[in-house]
């Protein structure tokens, strides 16, 4: 069979092959895009599970996970990590739910971008402060206190708060705790010095790890 006769068939075959390649590339790109969108949706769903509905802050489940990660980072890079716990008083049972959004915005707006603000109890909040020593944590806790003092509940009252601070050691032990954090956690300074943060956070906060703090 001569080349002149075969040439049209070859052209059609090449064109069909080229079309198949283009189709395969498009399908591969579409599949990759769908996979990326699915991963994004999963990530967003995971993050939503770790948000507190009432305050918009991270919840207690995320608090435990984030503090664990920061301690690992501090151990790896030999950098300090501090923790503040705030217990808000003078909020009546009827006002708690309605006041949480205001308090969440106040506390979230008072911390640095790298800090992690969480709701860890009904009227308890935690702030993880990476690369922060106890002195800097004390300054940061004053900002949190001032932010809470400026907030107003639905009933118009001003909530009061105690903010406890601690530096967490490379091995997860509680260091340089103040009296407020002892009151909030229910342990003496001597007792805390013998514990690691997981001994308290797992017991006190981890069970509250729903998207809505109970």
C-alpha positions, 0 to 999 in steps of 0.5 A, a space after each residue: 500500500 502506497 504512502 499516499 493511501 496511508 497518509 490520510 489514515 495516519 493523519 486521522 490516527 495522530 489527530 485522534 491520539 492528540 485529542 485523547 492526550 488532551 482529554 486525559 490531561 484535562 481529566 487529570 487536571 480536573 481530578 487534581 482540582 477536585 482532590 484539592 477542593 475535597 482536601 480544603 473542605 476536609 481541612 475547613 471541616 476539621 477547623 470548624 470542629 475546633 471552633 467554639 460557636 459562642 465566642 468564635 475562638 478556638 475550643 478546648 480540644 484545639 487548645 490541648 492540641 496546639 499547646 502540645 505542638 508548641 511545647 514540641 516546637 519549644 523543645 526542638 528550637 529551645 524557645 520559651 512558651 507561656 500560657 495564660 488562663 483567664 477565669 471570668 466572674 460576675 457573669 450571671 447564668 442567664 448572661 453567659 451565652 449572650 456575653 460570650 461573643 463579646 468576651 471572645 472578641 475582646 480577648 481575641 483582639 487583645 493577643 498577638 497574631 501568633 498567640 492562640 486564644 481559646 475558650 476552655 470552659 464555661 467562663 474560662 479562657 486560655 491563651 497560648 503564647 509561643 516564644 514568650 517568657 514569663 515576664 512578657 507573658 505577665 505584660 500580655 496578661 495585663 492586656 487581656 485583663 484590660 480587654 475583659 474590663 472594657 467588655 460589657 455583658 448583655 445586662 450592661 455589667 462589667 465582668 471581672 477576671 483573674 488571669 493566671 500565667 505560667 511558663 511551660 518547660 521543655 518537658 511540659 512541666 509548669 514553671 513560674 506559676 502565679 497565684 491566679 493560675 493556682 486558683 483556676 487549676 485548683 492546685 498549689 504551686 508546689 503541686 503544679 511544679 510536680 506535674 506536666 501540663 497534660 496532667 491538668 489539660 487532659 483532665 480539665 479541658 480535653 473532655 470539653 472538646 466539642 465545637 460548642 464548649 459545654 
